[in-house]
Amino acid sequence: MTLYELKASIATVGSELKKIEGDISAKAANPTVPIEDIQSLKNQKKDLKERFDLLKEQHDELEAEQKANLQARMKNNSSLNPSLESEDPKARLTGAKAEFIRATMRKQTISKEVFNALGDNDSLGGNKFLPKTVSTDILVEPSVKNPLRELSTVTQITNLEIPKLDFALDDDDFINDTETAKELKATGDVVTFGRHKFKVFASVSETVINGSDTNLVSYVENALQSGVAAKEKKVAFSTSPKVGEEHMSFYATSIKEVSGLTLYKAIKNAIADLHEDYRENAKITMRYQDYSDIIEDLANGNATLYTAQPEQVLGKPVEFCDSAADPVIGAFMYSHFNYDLDALYDRDKDVKTGMEQFVVTAWMDHQIKLKSAFRIAKVVPEA
């Protein structure tokens, strides 16, 4: 029997033993109960007690054996990687991450101790899911900048459903923006996030794998974080999204376009066209080259304009992104990235270069919760 089965059997026999003891006390206190009945219960109690003691002995022996094996494995892991014994929590975490990556690359079993150090109590073993600590660092804290990270909401929740508006009143008349009211009526007031799979590859040389824990973890995490950030930008600003990913793009979701004779006027018109509820918190994402062209046109030889902050020029905070083919203006709190928790890890080899690859498969969705909270600025010259 396994340790779990022994625990369950001990609980069952113990419960029955306690019940028999109660019955004996009750019947002994009742003078009308024949003594033979009480003797029969005492015999049952003796039998159950022997069974309980036998199961308890087997349980204790098996538990002691498993504890000894666990300590031996922990000692072995610690001897392989001294960082796992460090008193510094940061060093222990880095050591555990390094062991996780190396074991994956070498197709070795990852010990439960490493998963525990990473924040996953993998008591069953054989876990193929990315540990929570690693998953959070890769999916939620990318180092390569995705400008939408400064603006949008990012979560990591399975089967996420959220309301499009953060509050409601007892009647629908509180929505002053008619576009928002029409949108909620047409599409409902709840957003349900889907699961769209993508893979990120981190090419790792044997030299890096066998190098220091800090360099290995930093190298792999930075590569994976860069890939995640690139994927987020790609789906959000794609002008020709993949089938099934159209809803993720600002340019493929029927967001209202506002035009102007110049890009400067188009952006100004777009800001003005937003309802005041969104205009107050509006920000602009646009290409730096487009902003430079605006400054050059507005400056007209006046050098002081080149030193002005973008917000002073355009009237709203600006985040630059070369993927933004046309400026997107709006309340980006209504742009929401969500990752499924069940990210997978694996390894591959690039036969062309001979490089090993640490691979993460993740599921992500980007929802534009309210299209009426955004505008796209377009230049339409005079006919």
C-alpha positions as CSV (number, residue, x, y, z in Angstrom):
1,M,0.0,0.0,0.0
2,T,1.1,3.6,-0.6
3,L,1.5,6.0,2.2
4,Y,-1.6,7.8,1.1
5,E,-3.6,4.5,1.1
6,L,-2.3,3.7,4.6
7,K,-3.3,7.1,5.9
8,A,-6.8,6.5,4.5
9,S,-7.1,3.0,6.0
10,I,-5.9,4.3,9.4
11,A,-8.5,7.0,9.4
12,T,-11.3,4.5,8.5
13,V,-10.3,2.0,11.2
14,G,-9.7,4.7,13.8
15,S,-13.2,6.1,13.1
16,E,-14.8,2.7,13.6
17,L,-12.8,2.0,16.7
18,K,-13.9,5.3,18.2
19,K,-17.6,4.4,17.4
20,I,-17.3,1.0,19.1
21,E,-15.8,2.5,22.2
22,G,-18.8,4.9,22.4
23,D,-21.2,2.0,21.9
24,I,-19.6,0.0,24.8
25,S,-19.9,3.0,27.2
26,A,-23.5,3.5,26.2
27,K,-24.5,-0.1,26.6
28,A,-22.5,-0.6,29.8
29,A,-24.5,2.2,31.4
30,N,-27.8,0.6,30.4
31,P,-28.7,-2.3,32.8
32,T,-31.2,-3.8,30.4
33,V,-28.5,-4.6,27.8
34,P,-27.3,-8.3,28.1
35,I,-23.7,-8.7,29.1
36,E,-23.2,-10.9,26.1
37,D,-23.8,-7.9,23.8
38,I,-21.2,-5.8,25.6
39,Q,-18.7,-8.7,25.5
40,S,-19.2,-8.9,21.7
41,L,-18.5,-5.2,21.3
42,K,-15.3,-5.6,23.4
43,N,-14.1,-8.4,21.1
44,Q,-14.8,-6.2,18.1
45,K,-12.8,-3.4,19.8
46,K,-9.9,-5.7,20.4
47,D,-9.9,-6.8,16.7
48,L,-10.1,-3.2,15.5
49,K,-7.3,-2.1,17.9
50,E,-5.0,-4.8,16.5
51,R,-5.7,-3.8,12.9
52,F,-5.2,-0.1,13.8
53,D,-1.8,-0.8,15.5
54,L,-0.7,-2.9,12.5
55,L,-1.6,-0.3,9.9
56,K,0.1,2.5,12.1
57,E,3.3,0.4,12.2
58,Q,3.4,0.0,8.4
59,H,2.6,3.7,8.0
60,D,5.4,4.8,10.3
61,E,8.0,2.5,8.6
62,L,7.0,3.7,5.1
63,E,7.0,7.4,6.1
64,A,10.5,7.1,7.7
65,E,11.8,5.4,4.5
66,Q,10.4,8.2,2.2
67,K,11.8,10.9,4.5
68,A,15.2,9.2,4.3
69,N,15.0,9.0,0.5
70,L,13.9,12.7,0.3
71,Q,16.8,13.8,2.4
72,A,19.3,11.8,0.3
73,R,17.9,13.4,-2.9
74,M,18.1,16.8,-1.4
75,K,21.7,16.2,-0.3
76,N,22.5,14.9,-3.8
77,N,20.9,18.0,-5.5
78,S,22.7,20.3,-3.1
79,S,26.1,18.7,-3.9
80,L,25.4,19.1,-7.6
81,N,24.4,22.8,-7.2
82,P,25.8,24.5,-4.1
83,S,23.5,27.5,-4.7
84,L,20.5,25.3,-3.5
85,E,22.2,25.3,0.0
86,S,22.8,29.1,0.1
87,E,21.3,31.1,2.9
88,D,20.5,33.9,0.4
89,P,16.9,33.3,-0.9
90,K,17.8,35.0,-4.2
91,A,20.8,32.7,-4.8
92,R,18.7,29.7,-4.0
93,L,16.0,30.8,-6.5
94,T,18.6,31.4,-9.2
95,G,20.2,28.0,-8.5
96,A,16.8,26.3,-8.7
97,K,16.0,28.0,-12.0
98,A,19.4,27.0,-13.4
99,E,18.8,23.4,-12.4
100,F,15.4,23.5,-14.0
101,I,16.8,24.8,-17.3
102,R,19.7,22.4,-17.4
103,A,17.5,19.4,-16.6
104,T,15.1,20.4,-19.4
105,M,17.9,20.9,-21.9
106,R,19.4,17.5,-21.0
107,K,16.0,15.7,-20.9
108,Q,16.6,14.8,-17.2
109,T,14.0,14.4,-14.6
110,I,13.5,17.6,-12.6
111,S,13.4,16.9,-8.9
112,K,10.6,17.8,-6.6
113,E,13.0,19.8,-4.5
114,V,13.7,22.1,-7.5
115,F,10.0,22.6,-8.1
116,N,9.5,23.4,-4.4
117,A,12.3,25.9,-4.5
118,L,10.6,27.6,-7.5
119,G,7.2,27.8,-5.7
120,D,5.6,24.7,-7.1
121,N,4.9,21.9,-4.6
122,D,5.1,19.1,-7.2
123,S,4.2,16.3,-4.9
124,L,3.2,13.9,-7.7
125,G,6.3,14.4,-9.8
126,G,6.6,14.5,-13.5
127,N,5.2,18.0,-13.7
128,K,5.4,19.4,-17.3
129,F,4.0,22.8,-16.5
130,L,6.2,25.8,-16.1
131,P,6.9,26.5,-12.4
132,K,4.9,29.6,-11.1
133,T,8.1,31.6,-10.3
134,V,9.6,31.0,-13.8
135,S,6.3,31.6,-15.5
136,T,5.7,34.9,-13.7
137,D,9.2,36.1,-14.5
138,I,8.9,35.2,-18.2
139,L,5.3,36.1,-18.9
140,V,4.6,39.0,-16.6
141,E,8.0,40.8,-16.3
142,P,9.6,41.1,-19.8
143,S,12.8,43.1,-19.9
144,V,12.6,44.1,-23.6
145,K,10.1,47.0,-23.7
146,N,6.7,46.5,-25.0
147,P,5.2,50.0,-24.7
148,L,1.7,48.6,-24.1
149,R,3.1,47.1,-20.8
150,E,3.1,50.7,-19.5
151,L,-0.5,51.2,-20.5
152,S,-2.5,48.0,-20.7
153,T,-3.6,45.6,-18.0
154,V,-1.7,42.3,-17.8
155,T,-2.9,39.3,-15.8
156,Q,-2.2,35.6,-15.6
157,I,-5.5,33.9,-14.8
158,T,-7.1,30.7,-16.3
159,N,-10.5,31.1,-17.9
160,L,-10.7,34.8,-17.1
161,E,-14.0,36.6,-17.5
162,I,-14.4,40.3,-16.5
163,P,-17.0,43.1,-17.0
164,K,-16.2,45.6,-19.7
165,L,-17.0,48.5,-17.2
166,D,-15.6,48.5,-13.7
167,F,-18.8,49.7,-12.2
168,A,-22.5,49.9,-12.8
169,L,-25.5,51.8,-11.5
170,D,-29.1,50.7,-11.0
171,D,-30.1,51.9,-14.5
172,D,-28.5,52.0,-17.9
173,D,-28.9,55.8,-18.2
174,F,-25.6,56.5,-16.4
175,I,-23.7,55.7,-19.6
176,N,-23.5,59.1,-21.2
177,D,-21.4,58.0,-24.2
178,T,-23.9,56.7,-26.8
179,E,-21.2,54.7,-28.6
180,T,-20.4,52.8,-25.4
181,A,-24.1,52.1,-24.8
182,K,-24.6,50.8,-28.3
183,E,-21.4,48.7,-28.0
184,L,-22.5,47.1,-24.7
185,K,-25.9,46.4,-26.2
186,A,-24.5,44.8,-29.3
187,T,-21.6,42.8,-27.7
188,G,-22.7,42.3,-24.1
189,D,-21.1,43.6,-20.9
190,V,-18.7,40.7,-20.2
191,V,-15.3,39.9,-21.8
192,T,-14.3,36.2,-22.0
193,F,-10.6,35.6,-22.6
194,G,-9.6,32.7,-24.9
195,R,-6.4,30.6,-25.2
196,H,-4.2,31.3,-28.3
197,K,-1.0,29.2,-28.3
198,F,2.4,30.5,-29.2
199,K,6.0,29.3,-28.7
200,V,9.1,31.2,-27.7
201,F,12.6,29.8,-28.4
202,A,15.7,30.7,-26.4
203,S,18.9,29.5,-28.2
204,V,21.4,28.3,-25.7
205,S,25.0,27.2,-26.3
206,E,26.7,24.4,-24.4
207,T,29.0,27.0,-23.0
208,V,26.1,28.9,-21.5
209,I,24.5,25.8,-20.1
210,N,27.6,24.8,-18.3
211,G,28.4,28.3,-17.1
212,S,27.3,30.1,-13.9
213,D,23.8,29.9,-12.7
214,T,23.4,33.7,-12.8
215,N,24.5,33.9,-16.5
216,L,22.4,30.9,-17.6
217,V,19.2,32.2,-15.9
218,S,19.7,35.8,-17.0
219,Y,20.4,34.7,-20.6
220,V,17.4,32.4,-21.0
221,E,14.9,34.6,-19.2
222,N,16.0,37.7,-21.2
223,A,15.6,35.8,-24.5
224,L,12.1,34.4,-23.5
225,Q,11.0,37.8,-22.2
226,S,12.0,39.4,-25.4
227,G,10.0,36.9,-27.4
228,V,6.9,37.4,-25.2
229,A,7.1,41.2,-25.6
230,A,7.5,40.8,-29.4
231,K,4.5,38.6,-29.5
232,E,2.4,41.1,-27.6
233,K,3.3,44.0,-29.9
234,K,2.8,41.8,-33.0
235,V,-0.8,40.8,-32.2
236,A,-1.9,44.2,-30.8
237,F,-0.6,46.2,-33.8
238,S,-0.9,43.7,-36.6
239,T,-2.5,45.1,-39.8
240,S,-3.1,41.6,-41.1
241,P,-3.6,39.3,-38.1
242,K,-3.8,35.5,-38.2
243,V,-7.2,33.9,-38.5
244,G,-8.7,33.8,-35.1
245,E,-6.5,36.6,-33.7
246,E,-8.3,39.5,-35.4
247,H,-9.9,40.6,-32.2
248,M,-6.4,41.2,-30.6
249,S,-5.4,43.9,-33.1
250,F,-6.3,47.6,-32.8
251,Y,-6.4,47.8,-36.6
252,A,-8.8,44.8,-37.2
253,T,-11.5,45.4,-34.7
254,S,-13.5,48.2,-36.3
255,I,-12.2,50.9,-34.0
256,K,-13.3,54.3,-35.2
257,E,-10.9,56.2,-37.5
258,V,-10.6,59.9,-37.2
259,S,-8.9,61.8,-40.0
260,G,-7.1,65.1,-40.5
261,L,-5.1,66.9,-43.2
262,T,-1.9,66.2,-41.3
263,L,-1.0,63.6,-38.7
264,Y,-0.9,66.3,-36.1
265,K,-4.4,67.4,-36.9
266,A,-5.6,63.8,-37.1
267,I,-4.3,63.1,-33.6
268,K,-5.8,66.3,-32.2
269,N,-9.2,65.4,-33.8
270,A,-9.0,61.9,-32.5
271,I,-8.4,63.1,-28.9
272,A,-11.3,65.5,-29.2
273,D,-13.6,62.8,-30.7
274,L,-13.2,60.6,-27.6
275,H,-15.9,60.9,-25.0
276,E,-14.7,62.8,-21.9
277,D,-14.8,59.6,-19.8
278,Y,-12.0,58.2,-22.0
279,R,-10.4,61.5,-23.0
280,E,-9.3,62.3,-19.5
281,N,-7.1,59.2,-19.3
282,A,-6.2,59.0,-23.0
283,K,-2.7,58.2,-24.2
284,I,-1.1,57.9,-27.6
285,T,0.9,55.1,-29.1
286,M,2.7,56.0,-32.3
287,R,5.9,55.6,-34.3
288,Y,8.9,57.8,-33.3
289,Q,9.5,58.6,-37.0
290,D,5.9,60.0,-37.3
291,Y,6.4,62.1,-34.2
292,S,9.7,63.5,-35.6
293,D,8.0,64.4,-38.8
294,I,5.3,66.3,-36.8
295,I,8.0,68.2,-34.9
296,E,9.8,69.1,-38.1
297,D,6.6,70.4,-39.6
298,L,5.5,72.4,-36.5
299,A,9.0,73.8,-35.6
300,N,9.5,75.6,-38.9
301,G,13.0,76.6,-37.9
302,N,12.1,77.1,-34.2
303,A,14.6,74.9,-32.3
304,T,12.8,75.2,-28.9
305,L,10.0,72.8,-30.1
306,Y,12.6,70.0,-30.4
307,T,13.2,70.1,-26.7
308,A,9.5,70.0,-25.7
309,Q,8.0,66.9,-24.2
310,P,5.7,64.9,-26.5
311,E,2.8,65.5,-24.1
312,Q,3.3,69.3,-24.4
313,V,3.2,69.0,-28.2
314,L,0.3,66.6,-28.6
315,G,-1.7,67.2,-25.4
316,K,-1.5,63.6,-24.1
317,P,1.2,61.3,-22.9
318,V,3.0,59.4,-25.7
319,E,4.4,55.9,-25.9
320,F,6.6,55.2,-29.0
321,C,6.2,51.9,-30.8
322,D,7.5,51.3,-34.3
323,S,4.7,48.7,-34.8
324,A,2.0,51.4,-34.6
325,A,1.4,51.9,-38.3
326,D,-1.2,54.6,-37.5
327,P,-1.4,56.3,-34.1
328,V,-3.8,54.7,-31.6
329,I,-5.3,57.0,-29.1
330,G,-7.4,56.0,-26.1
331,A,-7.8,54.8,-22.5
332,F,-5.5,51.8,-22.6
333,M,-6.9,50.5,-19.3
334,Y,-9.4,48.9,-21.7
335,S,-6.6,47.0,-23.4
336,H,-6.0,43.7,-21.5
337,F,-3.5,40.9,-22.0
338,N,-4.1,37.7,-20.1
339,Y,-1.9,34.6,-20.0
340,D,-3.1,31.1,-19.1
341,L,-1.3,29.6,-16.1
342,D,-0.5,26.3,-17.8
343,A,2.6,27.2,-19.7
344,L,4.7,24.2,-20.9
345,Y,8.4,23.8,-21.3
346,D,10.5,21.7,-23.6
347,R,13.7,21.6,-25.5
348,D,14.6,21.4,-29.2
349,K,17.7,21.6,-31.3
350,D,18.4,23.8,-34.3
351,V,20.1,21.4,-36.7
352,K,21.3,24.3,-38.9
353,T,23.4,26.0,-36.1
354,G,23.7,23.1,-33.6
355,M,22.3,25.4,-30.9
356,E,20.1,23.9,-28.2
357,Q,16.8,25.7,-27.6
358,F,14.8,26.1,-24.4
359,V,11.2,26.3,-25.6
360,V,8.2,27.7,-23.7
361,T,4.7,27.2,-25.0
362,A,2.2,29.7,-23.7
363,W,-1.4,30.6,-24.2
364,M,-2.3,34.3,-24.4
365,D,-5.2,36.5,-25.4
366,H,-5.5,40.3,-25.9
367,Q,-8.9,41.8,-25.5
368,I,-9.9,45.3,-26.4
369,K,-12.6,45.5,-23.8
370,L,-14.3,48.7,-25.2
371,K,-13.6,49.7,-28.8
372,S,-15.4,53.0,-28.1
373,A,-12.5,53.9,-25.7
374,F,-10.1,54.2,-28.7
375,R,-9.6,56.1,-31.9
376,I,-7.2,55.6,-34.8
377,A,-5.7,58.7,-36.4
378,K,-5.5,58.7,-40.2
379,V,-4.1,61.3,-42.6
380,V,-6.5,62.1,-45.4
381,P,-5.1,64.8,-47.7
382,E,-7.4,67.2,-49.5
383,A,-8.8,65.9,-52.7
